[in-house]
Amino acid sequence: MGAKTWMLVYSKGNPAEILKGKPELDREASIALAQRLFPSEKLEALSDVDLSYTCPPDNELVVGCFPGLAVVAAKEFGIDCPSRLPVAFLEQFPGYGIYLHAMHSVVDWFAYAVWLDGKLQRSLSLSPDSGVLEDIGARLPFEQPYWNGAHPAVDPDEDEADYPFVFHPLELGEAALAALFGYQLEGMIDPAHLQPETVPLMRFKRKKAWWRFG
Protein backbone atom coordinates (compact mmCIF):
# COMPACT_ATOMS: atom_id res chain seq x y z
CA MET A 1 0.00 0.00 0.00
CA GLY A 2 1.31 3.42 -0.90
CA ALA A 3 -1.40 5.81 0.29
CA LYS A 4 -0.57 8.81 2.44
CA THR A 5 -2.74 11.48 4.04
CA TRP A 6 -2.40 14.28 6.54
CA MET A 7 -5.62 16.24 6.52
CA LEU A 8 -8.22 17.94 8.67
CA VAL A 9 -11.90 18.03 7.73
CA TYR A 10 -14.44 20.43 9.21
CA SER A 11 -18.03 19.36 8.66
CA LYS A 12 -21.47 20.64 9.63
CA GLY A 13 -23.12 17.25 9.48
CA ASN A 14 -22.04 13.93 8.01
CA PRO A 15 -18.94 14.60 5.86
CA ALA A 16 -19.50 11.53 3.69
CA GLU A 17 -23.02 12.66 2.83
CA ILE A 18 -21.89 16.21 2.07
CA LEU A 19 -19.10 15.02 -0.22
CA LYS A 20 -21.43 12.54 -1.91
CA GLY A 21 -23.65 15.46 -2.89
CA LYS A 22 -20.83 16.89 -5.06
CA PRO A 23 -20.70 20.33 -3.42
CA GLU A 24 -19.20 23.22 -5.37
CA LEU A 25 -15.75 24.47 -4.42
CA ASP A 26 -15.83 28.00 -3.01
CA ARG A 27 -12.52 29.47 -4.12
CA GLU A 28 -12.80 32.75 -2.24
CA ALA A 29 -13.62 30.96 1.00
CA SER A 30 -10.76 28.51 0.39
CA ILE A 31 -8.24 31.34 -0.01
CA ALA A 32 -9.60 33.09 3.07
CA LEU A 33 -9.33 29.92 5.18
CA ALA A 34 -5.77 29.27 4.01
CA GLN A 35 -4.78 32.80 4.99
CA ARG A 36 -6.58 32.55 8.32
CA LEU A 37 -4.94 29.26 9.28
CA PHE A 38 -1.44 30.29 8.19
CA PRO A 39 -1.27 34.07 8.69
CA SER A 40 2.53 34.19 8.92
CA GLU A 41 3.05 32.65 5.49
CA LYS A 42 3.00 34.00 1.97
CA LEU A 43 0.76 31.70 -0.06
CA GLU A 44 1.11 31.40 -3.82
CA ALA A 45 -1.69 29.69 -5.73
CA LEU A 46 -0.66 26.61 -7.72
CA SER A 47 -2.65 24.32 -10.00
CA ASP A 48 -5.65 22.55 -8.50
CA VAL A 49 -5.48 19.03 -7.12
CA ASP A 50 -8.24 16.81 -5.75
CA LEU A 51 -9.25 14.76 -2.72
CA SER A 52 -6.80 12.00 -3.62
CA TYR A 53 -3.95 14.48 -2.97
CA THR A 54 -4.15 15.15 0.76
CA CYS A 55 -0.47 14.48 1.45
CA PRO A 56 1.19 17.66 0.17
CA PRO A 57 4.94 18.18 0.72
CA ASP A 58 6.05 20.42 3.57
CA ASN A 59 6.18 23.51 1.36
CA GLU A 60 2.62 23.14 0.07
CA LEU A 61 -0.88 23.53 1.44
CA VAL A 62 -4.12 22.06 0.08
CA VAL A 63 -7.48 23.64 0.94
CA GLY A 64 -11.06 23.25 -0.20
CA CYS A 65 -14.12 25.03 1.21
CA PHE A 66 -17.59 23.81 0.30
CA PRO A 67 -21.03 24.54 1.73
CA GLY A 68 -20.96 22.95 5.17
CA LEU A 69 -17.51 21.39 4.81
CA ALA A 70 -13.83 22.30 4.53
CA VAL A 71 -10.75 20.18 3.83
CA VAL A 72 -7.23 21.26 4.76
CA ALA A 73 -4.14 19.14 4.09
CA ALA A 74 -0.79 20.20 5.54
CA LYS A 75 2.28 18.84 7.32
CA GLU A 76 0.88 20.06 10.66
CA PHE A 77 -1.68 17.25 10.66
CA GLY A 78 0.78 14.36 10.32
CA ILE A 79 1.29 14.18 14.08
CA ASP A 80 1.85 11.14 16.31
CA CYS A 81 -0.66 12.29 18.93
CA PRO A 82 -3.72 13.90 17.33
CA SER A 83 -5.01 15.02 20.73
CA ARG A 84 -2.17 17.57 20.76
CA LEU A 85 -3.38 19.36 17.65
CA PRO A 86 -2.90 23.11 18.27
CA VAL A 87 -6.10 24.74 19.47
CA ALA A 88 -5.96 27.31 16.66
CA PHE A 89 -7.04 24.58 14.24
CA LEU A 90 -9.97 23.62 16.47
CA GLU A 91 -11.48 27.09 16.71
CA GLN A 92 -12.15 27.83 13.05
CA PHE A 93 -15.69 26.51 12.63
CA PRO A 94 -17.70 26.60 15.88
CA GLY A 95 -20.34 23.90 15.95
CA TYR A 96 -18.70 21.81 13.23
CA GLY A 97 -17.36 18.30 13.67
CA ILE A 98 -13.60 18.09 13.16
CA TYR A 99 -11.89 15.00 11.76
CA LEU A 100 -8.16 14.38 11.48
CA HIS A 101 -6.92 11.58 9.22
CA ALA A 102 -3.25 10.78 8.72
CA MET A 103 -1.37 7.75 7.44
CA HIS A 104 2.07 7.10 6.02
CA SER A 105 2.67 3.96 4.00
CA VAL A 106 6.46 3.98 4.42
CA VAL A 107 6.20 3.26 8.16
CA ASP A 108 2.70 1.72 8.12
CA TRP A 109 1.46 4.42 10.49
CA PHE A 110 -2.15 5.51 10.85
CA ALA A 111 -3.81 8.09 13.08
CA TYR A 112 -7.22 9.67 13.28
CA ALA A 113 -9.23 11.79 15.66
CA VAL A 114 -12.74 13.18 15.98
CA TRP A 115 -13.87 16.30 17.86
CA LEU A 116 -17.55 17.13 18.35
CA ASP A 117 -18.70 20.37 19.92
CA GLY A 118 -15.06 21.20 20.51
CA LYS A 119 -14.43 18.10 22.61
CA LEU A 120 -12.18 15.21 21.65
CA GLN A 121 -14.27 12.06 21.19
CA ARG A 122 -11.75 9.63 19.77
CA SER A 123 -8.04 9.60 18.98
CA LEU A 124 -5.99 6.65 17.77
CA SER A 125 -2.40 6.50 16.53
CA LEU A 126 -0.37 3.38 15.91
CA SER A 127 2.38 1.77 13.84
CA PRO A 128 4.15 -1.61 13.95
CA ASP A 129 7.46 -0.10 15.05
CA SER A 130 6.12 2.29 17.69
CA GLY A 131 3.06 0.38 18.87
CA VAL A 132 0.03 2.30 20.08
CA LEU A 133 1.01 5.95 20.41
CA GLU A 134 -2.41 7.18 21.45
CA ASP A 135 -5.74 5.49 22.19
CA ILE A 136 -8.34 7.86 23.65
CA GLY A 137 -12.11 7.48 23.76
CA ALA A 138 -14.49 4.76 22.66
CA ARG A 139 -13.76 2.88 19.45
CA LEU A 140 -16.01 3.82 16.57
CA PRO A 141 -18.08 1.07 14.91
CA PHE A 142 -15.87 0.78 11.81
CA GLU A 143 -12.91 -0.12 14.06
CA GLN A 144 -14.47 -3.06 15.87
CA PRO A 145 -14.07 -5.76 13.20
CA TYR A 146 -10.36 -4.93 12.99
CA TRP A 147 -9.75 -5.14 16.73
CA ASN A 148 -11.79 -8.36 16.80
CA GLY A 149 -9.50 -10.03 14.27
CA ALA A 150 -11.85 -10.03 11.27
CA HIS A 151 -9.12 -8.54 9.04
CA PRO A 152 -5.87 -10.26 10.07
CA ALA A 153 -2.67 -8.45 9.23
CA VAL A 154 -0.82 -11.64 8.34
CA ASP A 155 -1.65 -15.05 6.96
CA PRO A 156 -2.44 -17.31 9.94
CA ASP A 157 -0.43 -20.08 8.25
CA GLU A 158 2.70 -17.92 8.27
CA ASP A 159 5.03 -17.54 11.20
CA GLU A 160 4.34 -13.88 11.98
CA ALA A 161 3.38 -14.22 15.62
CA ASP A 162 5.49 -11.20 16.56
CA TYR A 163 3.38 -8.74 14.53
CA PRO A 164 2.05 -6.29 17.15
CA PHE A 165 -1.53 -5.95 15.86
CA VAL A 166 -4.31 -8.24 14.67
CA PHE A 167 -4.84 -5.92 11.70
CA HIS A 168 -2.75 -3.77 9.39
CA PRO A 169 -2.84 -0.05 10.34
CA LEU A 170 -3.14 1.10 6.74
CA GLU A 171 -6.15 -1.14 6.17
CA LEU A 172 -7.79 0.44 9.20
CA GLY A 173 -6.85 3.81 7.73
CA GLU A 174 -8.69 2.97 4.52
CA ALA A 175 -11.69 1.82 6.55
CA ALA A 176 -11.65 5.16 8.33
CA LEU A 177 -11.66 7.03 5.02
CA ALA A 178 -14.66 4.99 3.87
CA ALA A 179 -16.59 5.33 7.13
CA LEU A 180 -15.94 9.00 7.77
CA PHE A 181 -15.69 10.47 4.26
CA GLY A 182 -17.19 7.91 1.90
CA TYR A 183 -14.12 7.16 -0.21
CA GLN A 184 -10.95 5.10 -0.24
CA LEU A 185 -7.53 5.45 -1.83
CA GLU A 186 -6.36 1.83 -2.05
CA GLY A 187 -7.43 -1.75 -1.33
CA MET A 188 -10.77 -3.32 -2.15
CA ILE A 189 -12.65 -0.20 -3.20
CA ASP A 190 -16.43 -0.28 -3.24
CA PRO A 191 -17.60 1.01 -6.65
CA ALA A 192 -20.43 2.81 -4.86
CA HIS A 193 -17.94 4.96 -2.97
CA LEU A 194 -17.12 8.53 -3.90
CA GLN A 195 -14.32 8.92 -6.43
CA PRO A 196 -11.90 11.33 -4.70
CA GLU A 197 -10.63 12.59 -8.04
CA THR A 198 -14.02 14.25 -8.58
CA VAL A 199 -13.59 16.61 -5.60
CA PRO A 200 -11.37 19.59 -6.55
CA LEU A 201 -9.10 21.28 -4.02
CA MET A 202 -6.90 24.37 -4.23
CA ARG A 203 -3.15 24.08 -3.75
CA PHE A 204 -0.72 26.72 -2.53
CA LYS A 205 3.03 27.13 -2.25
CA ARG A 206 4.01 28.01 1.32
CA LYS A 207 6.67 30.60 2.05
CA LYS A 208 7.52 32.40 5.25
CA ALA A 209 6.58 36.06 4.93
CA TRP A 210 9.45 38.54 5.30
CA TRP A 211 8.48 41.85 6.88
CA ARG A 212 10.52 45.02 6.59
CA PHE A 213 10.17 47.89 9.04
CA GLY A 214 11.38 51.45 8.79
C-alpha positions in Angstrom: 0.0 0.0 0.0 1.3 3.4 -0.9 -1.4 5.8 0.3 -0.6 8.8 2.4 -2.7 11.5 4.0 -2.4 14.3 6.5 -5.6 16.2 6.5 -8.2 17.9 8.7 -11.9 18.0 7.7 -14.4 20.4 9.2 -18.0 19.4 8.7 -21.5 20.6 9.6 -23.1 17.2 9.5 -22.0 13.9 8.0 -18.9 14.6 5.9 -19.5 11.5 3.7 -23.0 12.7 2.8 -21.9 16.2 2.1 -19.1 15.0 -0.2 -21.4 12.5 -1.9 -23.6 15.5 -2.9 -20.8 16.9 -5.1 -20.7 20.3 -3.4 -19.2 23.2 -5.4 -15.8 24.5 -4.4 -15.8 28.0 -3.0 -12.5 29.5 -4.1 -12.8 32.8 -2.2 -13.6 31.0 1.0 -10.8 28.5 0.4 -8.2 31.3 0.0 -9.6 33.1 3.1 -9.3 29.9 5.2 -5.8 29.3 4.0 -4.8 32.8 5.0 -6.6 32.6 8.3 -4.9 29.3 9.3 -1.4 30.3 8.2 -1.3 34.1 8.7 2.5 34.2 8.9 3.1 32.7 5.5 3.0 34.0 2.0 0.8 31.7 -0.1 1.1 31.4 -3.8 -1.7 29.7 -5.7 -0.7 26.6 -7.7 -2.7 24.3 -10.0 -5.7 22.5 -8.5 -5.5 19.0 -7.1 -8.2 16.8 -5.8 -9.2 14.8 -2.7 -6.8 12.0 -3.6 -4.0 14.5 -3.0 -4.2 15.1 0.8 -0.5 14.5 1.4 1.2 17.7 0.2 4.9 18.2 0.7 6.1 20.4 3.6 6.2 23.5 1.4 2.6 23.1 0.1 -0.9 23.5 1.4 -4.1 22.1 0.1 -7.5 23.6 0.9 -11.1 23.2 -0.2 -14.1 25.0 1.2 -17.6 23.8 0.3 -21.0 24.5 1.7 -21.0 22.9 5.2 -17.5 21.4 4.8 -13.8 22.3 4.5 -10.7 20.2 3.8 -7.2 21.3 4.8 -4.1 19.1 4.1 -0.8 20.2 5.5 2.3 18.8 7.3 0.9 20.1 10.7 -1.7 17.2 10.7 0.8 14.4 10.3 1.3 14.2 14.1 1.9 11.1 16.3 -0.7 12.3 18.9 -3.7 13.9 17.3 -5.0 15.0 20.7 -2.2 17.6 20.8 -3.4 19.4 17.6 -2.9 23.1 18.3 -6.1 24.7 19.5 -6.0 27.3 16.7 -7.0 24.6 14.2 -10.0 23.6 16.5 -11.5 27.1 16.7 -12.2 27.8 13.1 -15.7 26.5 12.6 -17.7 26.6 15.9 -20.3 23.9 16.0 -18.7 21.8 13.2 -17.4 18.3 13.7 -13.6 18.1 13.2 -11.9 15.0 11.8 -8.2 14.4 11.5 -6.9 11.6 9.2 -3.2 10.8 8.7 -1.4 7.8 7.4 2.1 7.1 6.0 2.7 4.0 4.0 6.5 4.0 4.4 6.2 3.3 8.2 2.7 1.7 8.1 1.5 4.4 10.5 -2.2 5.5 10.8 -3.8 8.1 13.1 -7.2 9.7 13.3 -9.2 11.8 15.7 -12.7 13.2 16.0 -13.9 16.3 17.9 -17.6 17.1 18.3 -18.7 20.4 19.9 -15.1 21.2 20.5 -14.4 18.1 22.6 -12.2 15.2 21.7 -14.3 12.1 21.2 -11.7 9.6 19.8 -8.0 9.6 19.0 -6.0 6.7 17.8 -2.4 6.5 16.5 -0.4 3.4 15.9 2.4 1.8 13.8 4.1 -1.6 13.9 7.5 -0.1 15.1 6.1 2.3 17.7 3.1 0.4 18.9 0.0 2.3 20.1 1.0 6.0 20.4 -2.4 7.2 21.4 -5.7 5.5 22.2 -8.3 7.9 23.7 -12.1 7.5 23.8 -14.5 4.8 22.7 -13.8 2.9 19.5 -16.0 3.8 16.6 -18.1 1.1 14.9 -15.9 0.8 11.8 -12.9 -0.1 14.1 -14.5 -3.1 15.9 -14.1 -5.8 13.2 -10.4 -4.9 13.0 -9.8 -5.1 16.7 -11.8 -8.4 16.8 -9.5 -10.0 14.3 -11.8 -10.0 11.3 -9.1 -8.5 9.0 -5.9 -10.3 10.1 -2.7 -8.4 9.2 -0.8 -11.6 8.3 -1.7 -15.1 7.0 -2.4 -17.3 9.9 -0.4 -20.1 8.2 2.7 -17.9 8.3 5.0 -17.5 11.2 4.3 -13.9 12.0 3.4 -14.2 15.6 5.5 -11.2 16.6 3.4 -8.7 14.5 2.1 -6.3 17.2 -1.5 -6.0 15.9 -4.3 -8.2 14.7 -4.8 -5.9 11.7 -2.8 -3.8 9.4 -2.8 0.0 10.3 -3.1 1.1 6.7 -6.2 -1.1 6.2 -7.8 0.4 9.2 -6.8 3.8 7.7 -8.7 3.0 4.5 -11.7 1.8 6.6 -11.7 5.2 8.3 -11.7 7.0 5.0 -14.7 5.0 3.9 -16.6 5.3 7.1 -15.9 9.0 7.8 -15.7 10.5 4.3 -17.2 7.9 1.9 -14.1 7.2 -0.2 -11.0 5.1 -0.2 -7.5 5.4 -1.8 -6.4 1.8 -2.1 -7.4 -1.7 -1.3 -10.8 -3.3 -2.2 -12.6 -0.2 -3.2 -16.4 -0.3 -3.2 -17.6 1.0 -6.7 -20.4 2.8 -4.9 -17.9 5.0 -3.0 -17.1 8.5 -3.9 -14.3 8.9 -6.4 -11.9 11.3 -4.7 -10.6 12.6 -8.0 -14.0 14.3 -8.6 -13.6 16.6 -5.6 -11.4 19.6 -6.5 -9.1 21.3 -4.0 -6.9 24.4 -4.2 -3.1 24.1 -3.7 -0.7 26.7 -2.5 3.0 27.1 -2.3 4.0 28.0 1.3 6.7 30.6 2.1 7.5 32.4 5.2 6.6 36.1 4.9 9.4 38.5 5.3 8.5 41.8 6.9 10.5 45.0 6.6 10.2 47.9 9.0 11.4 51.5 8.8 
